[in-house]
Amino acid sequence: MRTKHLSRLTLLVFAGLLLVATLPASAANVVVINFDPPGVGLNDPTPVAPVGGNPGTTLGAQRGNVYLLAAQIWGSTLDSSQTIFVAAQFTPLPCSPTGAVLGSAGPTFVVTDFPGAGFPATWYSSAQGDALSGVDQVPGFVDIGSSFNSDIDDDPNCLVGRQWYYGFDNNQGGDLDFLTVVLHEINHGLGFLELVDPNTGALFFGQPDIYTKFMLDLTLSTTWDTMTDAERLFSQTNSGNVVWNGSNVTNQAPSILGPRPSLKVLQPKVLKGSYEAQAASFGQPLGGGGGTTGQIVLADDSTGVGTDACEPITNNLNGKIALIDRGGCAFTTKVANAEAAGAKGAIVANNAPDGPAPMGGSDPSISIPSVGITLDLGNSIKAELPGANAKLLLDDDFLAGTTQDFVRLYTPAVVSPGSSKSHWDTSAEPSLLMEPSITPNLESATTLDLSPAMLQDIGWVLLP
């Protein structure tokens, strides 16, 4: 058996204060170790009122209670005779008024060629190695290191208007549900991550990790563990075509994922078909009334780039679906201007070859549906105007976040350090726990959605 310390993660020596969770006898014992110094983080004495089922009366106690609940949820999911030690701490992480790193976590060690390993010459997280072998593979050390952004609570210039929510009830509103983020990060430590060098495509110390064995590139028709370094470099930005090739996830996806947000082009015949789209986070949901059908008209605001709809639109959109170019202003501004001009729906074409326009934002005054589409599809539709008709809808013929019925992994056209590959793709609907960011339409994180199936694919044994 060999072990390797993951140098890009903080090595956390087994020490500190224990936060002990009470678990059923059949569950894995997940023990949280408090690594914060007195007076900060999990030891912050600031008085607070109980919230959302969390009885803590200090900020530190509420944070610790959430960690304990996350440990109970994962412990009652996994079968392991070996204790899983999770190091917990709060620390300042990168943050701005509009964006932040919420947390980070991962295995402190990976192990290979231990008794019970499903594959030889393959890296596993130490927690999984312990579970499969029935022996603590790296005694005296924690299995998972985790840290979370203290500035979200402490710095008024960090994510202005938002803070951590420490309730248990998924009722965070516009704040950030800490339980969701802890569950997400612990999952990385259990094995939801790959170890390939994003700059060279090289395998970690010359051999694959268990996760790469299930990363399938549909373009190359091969999995990451058998690719060349050059092929892995190509694949890591092959957006929409890198999927999870595990039977448990594939079989469970239809019960978790919903119909795909789509733009169905009805005319002209040359473009007829259903195209994947990104549903907006604002406005009328796509499913209302079976969809929205209309003639597509290119928006024109007669100012600068007229098709960006950043100014009041001057051409007639009454009863039409507006086609708008991305860029220049917020998606909400574009769609609000289209609605003010009489449009019944809006389509925003991306201005870069990176999948459909993402369509984020919030504006409760917008009442029409809208979607984002790719740059290529936008250009194809423009070439056929006038004469294009389409429907905005949820297409039951396709599962959101899948390609050829496989669930996609997040491989954007530009590598996103810390996010690319080791998450589900953002096209999944409803949003999944292991997407690269926490979104408002994530259903209750305590269900863990596809995460247990993924862990089962890589060899974890689940409790009934």
Wavefront OBJ file of the C-alpha trace (Angstrom):
o trace
v 0.000 0.000 0.000
v 1.210 3.509 -0.872
v -0.036 6.846 0.417
v 0.390 10.368 -0.885
v -0.306 13.590 0.920
v -2.185 16.060 -1.269
v 0.137 19.044 -1.105
v -2.422 21.433 -2.561
v -4.556 20.859 0.532
v -3.663 21.805 4.077
v -2.283 18.907 6.115
v -4.225 18.824 9.343
v -2.596 16.826 12.132
v -4.969 14.820 14.315
v -5.485 17.176 17.226
v -7.948 19.718 18.513
v -11.416 19.600 20.000
v -13.937 16.971 18.942
v -17.500 17.711 17.906
v -19.205 14.358 18.430
v -22.294 13.357 16.468
v -24.725 10.693 17.702
v -25.297 8.151 14.935
v -27.163 4.874 14.493
v -25.010 1.829 15.203
v -25.019 0.799 11.538
v -23.854 4.194 10.258
v -20.330 5.309 9.499
v -18.913 7.323 12.381
v -18.040 10.778 11.054
v -16.172 12.770 13.691
v -15.691 16.522 13.259
v -12.552 18.006 14.820
v -12.569 21.698 15.669
v -9.315 23.300 14.522
v -10.269 26.892 15.300
v -8.464 28.810 18.048
v -10.423 30.218 21.002
v -12.837 33.036 20.268
v -13.161 32.628 16.487
v -14.857 30.400 13.932
v -16.434 27.415 15.622
v -15.545 29.008 18.983
v -17.009 32.455 18.243
v -18.917 33.541 21.389
v -21.089 36.162 19.644
v -24.669 35.763 20.972
v -27.295 34.825 18.367
v -30.888 33.644 18.444
v -31.724 30.031 17.496
v -32.668 29.775 13.815
v -34.335 27.205 11.576
v -34.162 24.329 14.063
v -30.576 25.096 15.099
v -30.688 25.597 18.890
v -27.252 27.232 19.208
v -27.160 30.546 21.080
v -23.664 31.604 19.960
v -22.344 31.943 16.432
v -19.721 29.268 17.064
v -22.274 26.836 18.481
v -24.573 27.251 15.501
v -21.695 26.620 13.109
v -20.693 23.514 15.032
v -24.275 22.233 15.090
v -24.445 22.469 11.292
v -21.192 20.514 10.990
v -22.618 17.848 13.299
v -25.798 17.554 11.245
v -23.750 17.239 8.043
v -21.687 14.503 9.721
v -24.876 12.672 10.726
v -26.293 12.885 7.203
v -23.154 11.495 5.586
v -22.630 8.946 8.357
v -26.152 7.565 7.949
v -25.520 7.213 4.190
v -22.196 5.348 4.193
v -21.163 1.911 5.453
v -17.715 1.976 7.067
v -16.288 0.313 10.145
v -13.583 2.995 10.282
v -14.127 6.443 11.756
v -14.000 9.271 9.212
v -12.209 12.253 10.770
v -13.088 15.672 9.344
v -11.048 18.724 10.314
v -13.189 21.866 10.526
v -12.168 25.503 10.575
v -13.200 29.008 9.537
v -10.691 31.249 7.804
v -10.767 34.294 5.504
v -11.030 33.163 1.872
v -11.157 35.246 -1.333
v -14.218 37.473 -1.399
v -15.545 40.592 -3.120
v -18.858 42.456 -2.862
v -20.315 40.214 -5.590
v -18.445 36.881 -5.421
v -16.657 34.615 -2.971
v -15.013 31.278 -2.372
v -17.444 29.731 0.089
v -15.262 26.888 1.249
v -12.764 24.239 0.280
v -12.206 20.648 1.294
v -10.669 17.416 0.165
v -8.890 14.298 1.346
v -5.669 14.989 3.215
v -4.194 11.757 1.846
v -4.893 9.392 -1.020
v -4.016 5.695 -0.863
v -3.476 2.904 -3.382
v -3.005 -0.874 -3.603
v -4.503 -1.597 -0.183
v -6.395 -4.814 0.638
v -9.953 -4.453 -0.680
v -9.188 -1.871 -3.359
v -11.508 -2.279 -6.331
v -8.766 -1.424 -8.847
v -4.994 -1.831 -8.598
v -2.639 1.120 -9.148
v -5.510 3.550 -8.498
v -5.712 6.405 -5.987
v -8.570 6.496 -3.467
v -9.351 9.023 -0.756
v -8.059 7.831 2.598
v -11.636 7.693 3.960
v -12.644 5.312 1.180
v -9.439 3.305 1.564
v -10.247 2.882 5.253
v -13.799 1.784 4.465
v -12.848 -0.744 1.791
v -9.957 -2.268 3.719
v -11.499 -2.138 7.187
v -8.238 -0.624 8.464
v -7.158 2.970 9.093
v -4.709 3.452 6.233
v -3.096 6.618 7.611
v -3.412 6.421 11.421
v -2.910 9.602 13.407
v -4.179 11.946 10.673
v -7.548 13.330 9.691
v -9.128 11.998 6.494
v -10.696 15.234 5.261
v -9.603 18.837 5.691
v -12.233 21.578 5.347
v -12.300 25.327 5.745
v -15.050 27.884 5.222
v -15.064 31.598 4.555
v -15.291 33.565 7.800
v -15.387 36.870 5.901
v -18.960 36.169 4.781
v -20.029 36.917 8.358
v -17.179 39.194 9.413
v -16.435 41.521 6.471
v -19.234 43.924 5.393
v -17.580 44.229 1.957
v -17.796 40.469 1.363
v -20.937 39.472 -0.588
v -22.762 42.653 0.323
v -26.264 41.879 1.587
v -25.661 38.150 2.089
v -24.336 36.072 4.963
v -24.220 32.477 6.168
v -27.537 30.908 7.163
v -27.138 28.362 9.961
v -30.655 26.931 10.069
v -31.452 23.291 9.327
v -34.641 23.978 7.332
v -33.382 25.066 3.885
v -35.068 28.426 4.448
v -32.083 30.644 3.696
v -33.834 33.048 1.318
v -31.140 35.199 -0.253
v -28.450 34.089 2.212
v -26.042 31.146 1.872
v -27.131 27.837 3.353
v -24.145 26.654 5.397
v -25.467 23.091 5.678
v -25.551 22.750 1.892
v -21.979 23.970 1.573
v -20.660 21.676 4.330
v -22.375 18.644 2.774
v -20.882 19.598 -0.590
v -17.346 19.994 0.718
v -17.335 16.788 2.774
v -18.347 14.940 -0.385
v -15.172 16.155 -2.098
v -13.210 14.627 0.768
v -15.027 11.324 0.326
v -13.901 11.080 -3.277
v -15.927 13.420 -5.489
v -12.814 14.868 -7.147
v -10.104 14.090 -9.680
v -6.359 14.656 -9.294
v -5.198 15.279 -12.883
v -2.818 18.219 -13.387
v -4.892 20.845 -15.272
v -1.769 22.379 -16.826
v -0.169 19.225 -18.216
v -2.915 16.598 -18.244
v -0.646 14.258 -16.264
v -2.038 11.702 -13.843
v -1.238 12.119 -10.141
v 2.143 10.442 -9.559
v 1.673 8.499 -12.780
v -1.520 6.617 -11.985
v -5.244 7.348 -12.209
v -7.557 8.115 -9.333
v -10.831 6.228 -9.028
v -12.865 9.257 -10.194
v -11.070 9.440 -13.566
v -12.130 5.867 -14.342
v -15.712 7.108 -14.656
v -14.994 10.322 -16.608
v -16.057 9.522 -20.168
v -15.388 11.848 -23.104
v -18.090 11.175 -25.693
v -16.064 12.840 -28.434
v -13.014 10.668 -27.819
v -15.068 7.628 -26.751
v -12.723 6.845 -23.893
v -12.349 7.421 -20.166
v -9.801 9.699 -18.555
v -7.730 6.933 -16.978
v -6.787 5.584 -20.426
v -6.223 8.910 -22.237
v -2.929 10.503 -23.121
v -1.983 13.727 -21.345
v -2.822 15.680 -24.503
v -6.248 14.058 -24.726
v -7.012 14.980 -21.125
v -6.038 18.595 -21.820
v -8.471 18.630 -24.752
v -11.197 16.893 -22.787
v -11.119 19.204 -19.759
v -12.672 21.980 -21.892
v -14.877 19.770 -24.093
v -18.015 21.342 -22.670
v -21.124 19.178 -22.667
v -19.286 16.062 -23.832
v -17.564 14.871 -20.642
v -19.956 12.714 -18.657
v -20.105 10.315 -15.714
v -19.957 6.725 -16.912
v -21.297 5.030 -13.790
v -24.389 2.821 -13.866
v -25.774 3.925 -10.495
v -25.816 7.609 -11.435
v -27.165 6.902 -14.929
v -29.961 4.709 -13.568
v -30.988 7.204 -10.879
v -30.795 10.341 -13.027
v -34.376 10.069 -14.405
v -35.766 10.145 -10.852
v -33.681 13.195 -9.893
v -33.391 15.383 -12.996
v -36.223 17.176 -14.743
v -36.995 17.957 -18.391
v -34.459 20.009 -20.322
v -34.968 23.761 -20.817
v -35.107 24.070 -24.593
v -35.716 26.268 -27.585
v -37.717 24.264 -30.106
v -37.382 25.842 -33.544
v -40.555 25.193 -35.561
v -39.601 27.121 -38.703
v -37.618 27.288 -40.961
v -37.270 23.614 -41.806
v -33.468 23.867 -42.026
v -33.289 24.686 -38.280
v -36.249 22.626 -37.116
v -35.497 20.784 -33.869
v -35.113 21.062 -30.114
v -32.008 22.870 -28.851
v -30.697 22.973 -25.316
v -31.153 26.334 -23.618
v -30.433 27.904 -20.237
v -33.569 28.869 -18.342
v -33.479 32.309 -16.740
v -33.452 32.551 -12.951
v -36.143 35.245 -13.220
v -39.457 35.739 -14.997
v -42.132 33.186 -15.857
v -41.007 29.542 -15.561
v -40.723 27.723 -18.869
v -43.247 25.030 -17.975
v -46.236 27.353 -17.761
v -48.971 26.425 -20.258
v -46.777 23.946 -22.109
v -44.428 26.595 -23.413
v -44.406 29.932 -25.206
v -44.643 29.966 -29.011
v -44.095 32.913 -31.327
v -42.297 34.546 -34.216
v -38.664 35.451 -33.513
v -37.717 39.078 -34.110
v -34.254 40.542 -33.636
v -34.405 43.298 -31.013
v -33.115 46.768 -31.888
v -32.619 49.574 -29.387
v -31.067 51.909 -32.003
v -28.155 52.736 -29.677
v -24.622 51.435 -30.070
v -24.912 47.677 -30.453
v -28.641 47.820 -31.099
v -29.196 44.094 -30.697
v -27.991 44.036 -27.069
v -31.299 45.527 -25.806
v -29.521 47.555 -23.152
v -31.644 50.605 -24.010
v -35.405 50.829 -24.623
v -36.207 48.782 -27.719
v -37.489 50.750 -30.686
v -38.800 48.078 -33.071
v -42.165 46.328 -32.771
v -42.046 43.197 -30.588
v -45.767 42.949 -29.779
v -46.650 39.284 -29.342
v -43.210 38.219 -30.610
v -40.205 36.439 -29.105
v -37.236 38.815 -28.943
v -33.791 37.627 -30.029
v -31.121 39.561 -28.127
v -27.315 39.477 -28.058
v -25.447 38.999 -24.798
v -23.180 41.784 -23.519
v -23.329 45.396 -22.423
v -25.768 45.045 -19.518
v -27.485 42.571 -17.205
v -29.725 39.814 -18.514
v -32.567 41.243 -16.453
v -32.197 44.619 -18.197
v -32.379 42.993 -21.631
v -35.468 40.926 -20.854
v -37.215 43.802 -19.051
v -36.702 45.989 -22.127
v -38.060 43.236 -24.360
v -41.153 42.897 -22.187
v -41.667 46.662 -22.185
v -41.628 46.531 -26.007
v -44.416 43.934 -25.997
v -42.445 40.706 -26.327
v -44.076 37.518 -25.014
v -40.672 35.862 -24.498
v -36.971 36.486 -25.000
v -33.932 34.593 -26.256
v -30.411 35.770 -25.406
v -27.652 34.488 -27.693
v -24.214 34.079 -26.159
v -21.380 36.274 -27.435
v -18.702 33.619 -26.836
v -18.421 29.928 -27.795
v -19.073 28.702 -24.245
v -22.504 27.081 -24.237
v -25.836 28.866 -23.760
v -25.892 32.331 -22.192
v -26.210 31.721 -18.408
v -29.246 33.960 -17.701
v -28.611 34.755 -14.036
v -30.087 37.626 -12.072
v -33.211 38.618 -10.202
v -36.036 41.007 -11.082
v -39.520 40.240 -9.721
v -41.086 42.741 -12.131
v -40.315 40.544 -15.163
v -43.237 38.282 -16.089
v -42.209 36.769 -19.463
v -40.096 33.611 -19.926
v -36.584 33.824 -21.335
v -33.713 31.494 -22.189
v -30.063 31.686 -23.150
v -28.775 29.938 -26.266
v -25.365 29.362 -27.831
v -23.530 31.776 -30.090
v -23.770 29.360 -33.016
v -27.519 28.853 -32.692
v -28.057 32.594 -32.382
v -26.126 33.217 -35.591
v -28.038 30.457 -37.383
v -31.390 31.939 -36.386
v -30.330 35.453 -37.432
v -29.433 34.103 -40.877
v -33.020 32.863 -41.304
v -34.849 36.033 -40.190
v -37.584 36.900 -40.874
v -39.402 33.622 -40.950
v -38.275 31.886 -37.768
v -40.796 30.598 -35.257
v -39.992 28.807 -32.015
v -41.249 27.613 -28.660
v -39.624 28.144 -25.268
v -40.340 25.067 -23.166
v -39.252 22.273 -20.875
v -38.694 19.384 -23.288
v -39.717 16.032 -21.793
v -37.722 14.173 -24.444
v -34.445 15.135 -22.758
v -33.129 15.147 -19.182
v -31.571 18.422 -18.103
v -27.829 18.177 -17.547
v -27.291 15.060 -19.643
v -25.766 14.084 -22.979
v -26.799 10.783 -24.529
v -28.485 9.986 -21.174
v -25.196 10.321 -19.243
v -24.998 13.014 -16.530
v -22.538 15.724 -17.491
v -19.483 16.847 -15.580
v -18.535 20.526 -15.435
v -16.002 21.153 -18.207
v -16.426 24.779 -19.335
v -14.572 26.042 -22.398
v -12.146 27.881 -20.108
v -10.731 25.881 -17.197
v -12.093 27.078 -13.857
v -9.496 26.142 -11.198
v -11.078 24.239 -8.337
v -14.365 23.816 -10.213
v -13.726 22.180 -13.590
v -14.233 18.406 -13.748
v -14.884 17.764 -10.048
v -18.532 18.883 -10.169
v -21.749 18.183 -12.023
v -22.501 20.532 -14.889
v -24.544 23.665 -14.223
v -27.122 22.634 -16.873
v -28.703 20.149 -14.432
v -32.270 20.999 -13.379
v -33.126 21.022 -10.596
v -29.685 22.055 -9.444
v -27.560 19.380 -7.802
v -25.604 19.491 -4.553
v -22.282 18.963 -6.347
v -22.525 21.762 -8.902
v -19.650 24.283 -8.758
v -21.818 26.950 -7.118
v -24.843 26.956 -4.843
v -27.900 28.159 -6.747
v -31.332 29.312 -5.516
v -33.176 26.414 -7.202
v -31.214 23.713 -5.355
v -33.747 21.497 -3.658
v -33.145 20.424 -0.062
v -29.466 19.500 0.197
v -30.193 16.866 2.826
v -31.485 14.537 0.095
v -27.920 14.430 -1.347
v -29.562 13.834 -4.795
v -27.065 11.982 -7.081
v -24.119 12.070 -4.675
v -24.681 8.686 -2.997
v -25.063 7.031 -6.416
v -21.776 8.573 -7.544
v -19.984 7.310 -4.420
v -21.509 3.884 -4.990
v -20.127 3.904 -8.535
v -16.566 4.455 -7.272
v -16.906 1.639 -4.750
v -18.415 2.994 -1.545
v -20.989 0.728 0.115
v -24.189 2.537 1.030
v -26.477 1.768 3.935
v -29.940 0.483 3.029
l 1 2 3 4 5 6 7 8 9 10 11 12 13 14 15 16 17 18 19 20 21 22 23 24 25 26 27 28 29 30 31 32 33 34 35 36 37 38 39 40 41 42 43 44 45 46 47 48 49 50 51 52 53 54 55 56 57 58 59 60 61 62 63 64 65 66 67 68 69 70 71 72 73 74 75 76 77 78 79 80 81 82 83 84 85 86 87 88 89 90 91 92 93 94 95 96 97 98 99 100 101 102 103 104 105 106 107 108 109 110 111 112 113 114 115 116 117 118 119 120 121 122 123 124 125 126 127 128 129 130 131 132 133 134 135 136 137 138 139 140 141 142 143 144 145 146 147 148 149 150 151 152 153 154 155 156 157 158 159 160 161 162 163 164 165 166 167 168 169 170 171 172 173 174 175 176 177 178 179 180 181 182 183 184 185 186 187 188 189 190 191 192 193 194 195 196 197 198 199 200 201 202 203 204 205 206 207 208 209 210 211 212 213 214 215 216 217 218 219 220 221 222 223 224 225 226 227 228 229 230 231 232 233 234 235 236 237 238 239 240 241 242 243 244 245 246 247 248 249 250 251 252 253 254 255 256 257 258 259 260 261 262 263 264 265 266 267 268 269 270 271 272 273 274 275 276 277 278 279 280 281 282 283 284 285 286 287 288 289 290 291 292 293 294 295 296 297 298 299 300 301 302 303 304 305 306 307 308 309 310 311 312 313 314 315 316 317 318 319 320 321 322 323 324 325 326 327 328 329 330 331 332 333 334 335 336 337 338 339 340 341 342 343 344 345 346 347 348 349 350 351 352 353 354 355 356 357 358 359 360 361 362 363 364 365 366 367 368 369 370 371 372 373 374 375 376 377 378 379 380 381 382 383 384 385 386 387 388 389 390 391 392 393 394 395 396 397 398 399 400 401 402 403 404 405 406 407 408 409 410 411 412 413 414 415 416 417 418 419 420 421 422 423 424 425 426 427 428 429 430 431 432 433 434 435 436 437 438 439 440 441 442 443 444 445 446 447 448 449 450 451 452 453 454 455 456 457 458 459 460 461 462 463 464
